[in-house]
Amino acid sequence: MAKEATAPDLDKLSFEEALTELEKIVRGLETGAADLKTSIDSYERGMALKKYCDAKLKEAQGRIEKITVAEGGKTATETFKLGE
């Protein structure tokens, strides 16, 4: 099911593709139907996908700006911080 995750392999995936693959791996592991080696390979691939998705989300968060309006109607932008 899973092959070893390499950076070039992951870099070819969009965030959505990586997330979909990760969800499939989780569902497969939850069934417990695979043999031990396949389960370990799947787990390792899943961890690589999770790390990749986390990095993509942090990258996107860093690119989002919040527009603020100061007194007098002057607008400005500032980096968006999660939880605001």
N, C-alpha and C positions, 0 to 999 in steps of 0.2 A: 504494500500500500504506500508506504512512505519511503522516500529516498533521502539521503543526507542533504541537509540544507546548506547551500553555499551562498555567499553574498551575491554573486552574479545571478544565481537561480532566483533568489528573492527579489533582486532589483528589477527583474522582468515583470513582476506582479504588481498590479495596482493594489491599493489598500483593500478594496472590495474583494478582489480575487483572493488575497491572502486571508482575509477574514472568513470568507466562504470555505476555504480549504481548512482553516483552523477549526471551524464549526463541525466540518465533516470528521475530522480527526477526533474531536472530543466525543461526538456521537459514537464513533467506532470504538473508542476506548471504553466508553460507558457500557457497551454491550458485553465486553469481556470475551468475545468470540475468537479473537486473534490469538495466535501462539505468542510466547514470551518475546521472541526476537522481533516479531512484527510490532508488538505492543511497544517495546522499547524504542524501535526506530520511529514509530508514529509519535511517541511522546517527545523524542528529540526534535523531530520536525515541527511538532506543535510548539515547542518552546522557542524555536528559531522564528516561527511565524508570529508568535506573541511579541517577541522582542522587536521584530520588524514593524508590526502594527503599532506598538507603543511609540516607536521612533517616528513613524509617519504622523501619528496624532500630535506628538510634541512639536513636530515641524509645522504642522498646520496651525496649532495654537499660537506659535510664535509669529505667524504671518497675519493673524487676525488683529485688527485695530478697532478700538472703540472710539466713536465720534462723541466728543463732548461739546457742550455749548456753555460758554462762560457768560458772565454778566455782560450786558451790552450786545449780546447776540453773536459774539466772535466764536467761531468754531475751531476746534483743534482735534487732533487724534492722539491717542495714547495706546500703548500695548494693552491688549485685553488680558485680564488675569482670570483664570478659572474660578468660579464661585462668586463673581461680582454680579 
